[in-house]
């Protein structure tokens, strides 16, 4: 039971992104049917689609860090000696973390502004702070996943990394 709960927590970002993607696909599909075949479009469809896009983007980005799926151009780094490659990897990690921390702070300021102004969506009346809270949540998950992946990479012996590259 503990392992199952831990597995769910480890994949929470993928679960949330998957649910949001499923909702997005169904709403879009049924929206097309309602608009073109029944002539009664969902007026709230666009609001829900935007919410799903925001949550998919930031939840899946955290998962991409965990799986190492982000785009990387290693051709220049691979030309360096192995010790320099580790230093470059640490610098890249620190840069990513600093950018994500900056994004957390700025999105927090924005969410507070939205909260203070009581902004809600016009049709569904969903508070904007709830929608855009995906940004800091996703950034925290990205930092955690990036740290875990960087730690695993730096602990890995050089020979294993060379074999993986082949």
C-alpha positions as CSV (number, residue, x, y, z in Angstrom):
1,X,0.0,0.0,0.0
2,X,2.8,2.4,0.9
3,X,4.6,1.7,-2.4
4,X,1.4,2.3,-4.3
5,X,0.9,5.7,-2.6
6,X,4.5,6.6,-3.2
7,X,4.2,5.7,-6.9
8,X,1.1,7.9,-7.2
9,X,2.9,10.8,-5.5
10,X,6.0,10.3,-7.8
11,X,3.7,10.4,-10.9
12,X,1.3,13.1,-9.7
13,X,2.3,15.5,-12.3
14,X,1.7,12.9,-15.1
15,X,-1.6,12.0,-13.5
16,X,-2.8,15.6,-13.4
17,X,-1.5,16.3,-17.0
18,X,-3.2,13.1,-18.2
19,X,-6.5,14.1,-16.6
20,X,-6.3,17.6,-18.1
21,X,-5.4,16.2,-21.5
22,X,-8.3,13.8,-21.4
23,X,-10.7,16.6,-20.4
24,X,-9.3,18.7,-23.2
25,X,-9.7,16.1,-25.8
26,X,-13.3,15.2,-24.8
27,X,-14.4,18.8,-24.5
28,X,-12.9,19.7,-27.9
29,X,-14.4,16.6,-29.5
30,X,-17.9,17.1,-28.1
31,X,-17.6,20.9,-28.7
32,X,-17.1,20.2,-32.5
33,X,-20.1,17.8,-32.5
34,X,-22.3,20.3,-30.6
35,X,-21.2,23.2,-32.9
36,X,-21.4,21.6,-36.3
37,X,-24.0,18.8,-36.0
38,X,-26.3,20.1,-33.3
39,X,-25.8,23.8,-33.8
40,X,-25.6,24.5,-30.1
41,X,-22.0,25.2,-29.2
42,X,-20.6,25.1,-25.6
43,X,-20.1,28.7,-24.6
44,X,-17.8,27.7,-21.8
45,X,-15.5,25.4,-23.9
46,X,-12.7,27.9,-24.5
47,X,-12.3,28.7,-20.8
48,X,-12.0,25.1,-19.9
49,X,-9.6,24.4,-22.8
50,X,-7.3,27.3,-21.6
51,X,-7.3,25.9,-18.1
52,X,-6.4,22.4,-19.4
53,X,-3.6,23.8,-21.6
54,X,-2.0,25.7,-18.7
55,X,-2.1,22.7,-16.4
56,X,-0.9,20.3,-19.1
57,X,2.0,22.5,-19.9
58,X,3.4,22.9,-16.4
59,X,2.6,19.4,-15.1
60,X,4.1,17.7,-18.2
61,X,7.2,20.0,-18.0
62,X,7.9,18.6,-14.5
63,X,7.5,15.0,-15.8
64,X,9.9,15.8,-18.7
65,X,12.6,16.8,-16.2
66,X,12.1,13.4,-14.5
67,X,12.3,11.4,-17.6
68,X,15.1,13.5,-19.2
69,X,12.8,14.4,-22.1
70,X,13.7,18.1,-22.4
71,X,15.5,19.1,-25.5
72,X,19.3,19.3,-25.1
73,X,22.1,20.0,-27.5
74,X,25.0,18.0,-26.2
75,X,27.2,18.1,-29.2
76,X,29.4,20.9,-27.8
77,X,29.5,19.6,-24.3
78,X,30.5,16.1,-25.6
79,X,33.6,17.6,-27.0
80,X,34.9,18.6,-23.6
81,X,36.8,16.2,-21.2
82,X,34.6,14.3,-18.8
83,X,35.5,16.5,-15.8
84,X,34.5,19.6,-17.7
85,X,31.3,18.0,-18.8
86,X,30.4,17.5,-15.1
87,X,31.1,21.1,-14.4
88,X,29.0,22.2,-17.3
89,X,26.2,19.9,-16.1
90,X,26.3,21.5,-12.7
91,X,26.2,25.0,-14.2
92,X,23.3,24.0,-16.4
93,X,21.5,22.7,-13.3
94,X,22.1,25.8,-11.3
95,X,20.9,28.0,-14.2
96,X,17.8,26.0,-14.6
97,X,17.0,26.2,-10.9
98,X,17.7,29.9,-10.8
99,X,15.3,30.5,-13.8
100,X,12.6,28.3,-12.2
101,X,13.0,30.1,-8.8
102,X,12.6,33.4,-10.6
103,X,9.5,32.1,-12.3
104,X,8.1,30.9,-9.0
105,X,8.5,34.3,-7.5
106,X,7.1,36.2,-10.4
107,X,4.1,33.8,-10.8
108,X,3.5,34.2,-7.1
109,X,3.3,38.0,-7.4
110,X,1.0,37.6,-10.4
111,X,-1.3,35.1,-8.5
112,X,-1.5,37.5,-5.5
113,X,-2.5,40.3,-7.9
114,X,-5.2,38.1,-9.4
115,X,-6.4,37.2,-5.9
116,X,-6.4,40.8,-4.7
117,X,-8.5,41.8,-7.7
118,X,-10.9,38.9,-7.3
119,X,-10.5,37.9,-11.0
120,X,-12.7,35.1,-12.2
121,X,-13.4,33.6,-15.6
122,X,-16.5,35.2,-17.2
123,X,-18.5,32.1,-17.8
124,X,-17.5,29.4,-15.4
125,X,-16.5,31.8,-12.6
126,X,-13.3,29.9,-11.8
127,X,-10.8,32.1,-9.9
128,X,-7.8,32.9,-12.0
129,X,-5.4,32.3,-9.1
130,X,-6.6,28.6,-9.2
131,X,-5.8,28.4,-12.9
132,X,-2.4,30.0,-12.8
133,X,-1.3,28.2,-9.6
134,X,-0.1,25.5,-12.1
135,X,2.9,27.7,-12.8
136,X,4.6,27.6,-9.3
137,X,3.4,24.1,-8.7
138,X,4.9,22.9,-12.0
139,X,8.1,24.9,-11.3
140,X,8.6,23.3,-7.9
141,X,8.1,19.8,-9.5
142,X,10.6,20.7,-12.2
143,X,13.2,21.8,-9.6
144,X,12.7,18.5,-7.7
145,X,12.8,16.3,-10.8
146,X,15.7,18.2,-12.3
147,X,17.6,17.8,-9.0
148,X,16.9,14.1,-8.8
149,X,18.0,13.6,-12.4
150,X,21.1,15.7,-12.0
151,X,22.1,13.8,-8.8
152,X,21.6,10.5,-10.6
153,X,23.7,11.7,-13.6
154,X,26.5,13.1,-11.4
155,X,26.7,9.9,-9.3
156,X,26.8,7.7,-12.4
157,X,30.3,6.5,-13.3
158,X,31.8,8.0,-16.5
159,X,32.0,4.6,-18.2
160,X,28.3,4.0,-17.8
161,X,27.5,7.4,-19.3
162,X,29.8,6.7,-22.3
163,X,28.0,3.4,-22.9
164,X,24.6,5.1,-22.7
165,X,25.7,7.7,-25.2
166,X,26.5,4.9,-27.7
